[in-house]
Structures are given as structure tokens and as C-alpha cells.
Amino acid sequence: MPYRTIAFETGNVYHLYNRGNNRQNIFFERENYLHFLRLVRQYLAPETVEILAYCLMPNHYHLLVQFQAGSLSAQMKALSLAYTKGMNARYNRVGSLFQGRFCSIQVDCEMYLVHLTRYIHLNPVKAGLVRHSSEWEFSSYREYAGLRQGTLPTLARVQMLTGATDAYQMFLEDQLLPQEASVRSLMLDE
């Protein structure tokens, strides 16, 4: 695989994501999601990145991060390897769990940041896993909605743009992603 060409710059926001090899599941039970979040804390937060939003889906994940310092590529590689080794040992499997290296897109405007956060939080609804984002345990939506006092995501930047808990809930419940081509083209269809 070729080396990553993007240079991560301190202070910039990035959408990091990856999916299971062959689009297969990477999370098989509740403890797997929790283990992955513990590894995110261990390898990424808060020294390497500040987590702005996240969502873990059965076969992929989304992390919206603001880069702080260090080597994000090396830390993401360590996170992926640690998680894969854990799943391989737990489920007596071998080989790659992820489809390849993680993908990254720089979030270069506030409008994209806001709508990408909503897109990430609506993933479980769009996939038909739940009827409302508040029902999905493995995303940062509950922190944004004031339903959980988690310490992983940092909410201030997005809340400054959307408003706090009630305003964010109303923003999310709109569920209509923007139609502007500049924003729609950046959304991933998992």
C-alpha cells in the first residue's frame, strides 16, 4: 500500500474513517465497541487528537478529530493493530480486520464541520439500526444531546456553531442533509 500523502497539520480538523475488510463487521458484540473506545483513549485522545464527534457502526467507524500533536498516522496504525489483534485473539480468527489503512479528509470549513457531525450522528438511523440517534450507544450524540456525561468528545466547537443540547437535537432531527453540492460531495455513503 502506498504511504499516506496527506500531511496532518496541528489545529486542523479531519474526518477519519475505516471499514471492515470486505465490508464485514468489525464489531461483533457490545464489549468490542467499548474496547475500541478504550483504545481510542489510549492511542489518540487527548495527546494526539481532540475528538469532536464519533460513531462506531457494526462494519465501520467515523472519528471527527482536531489534530493536536505527534504522528496521527502512527497512532492510528497502532490503534488498528491493537484492535485487530484483540479481535483475532478473542474470536480465534486470523488476518486483516480492516479494509486497509484508515481514510482521512480534511474538514476545511465550518459548514462542512457542522453537517458532517450531523451525518456521523445519523449513521445508525440511516442504516436502520435505530429509529433515533439517542438510541445508539456507540456515538457521541448522547453527549451532544445532554443525555450522557461522557468525557471522550469535546463539544464546544460544534456547539458554538449549532447551539447546546436542545438546539443540537432540533438540528439533528431535521435529518435533511444540505443540498449544496459543496457539502453533499463530501458526505460518505457507507
Order of alpha helices (4+ residues) and beta strands (2+ residues): beta-alpha-beta-beta-alpha-beta-alpha-alpha-alpha-alpha-alpha
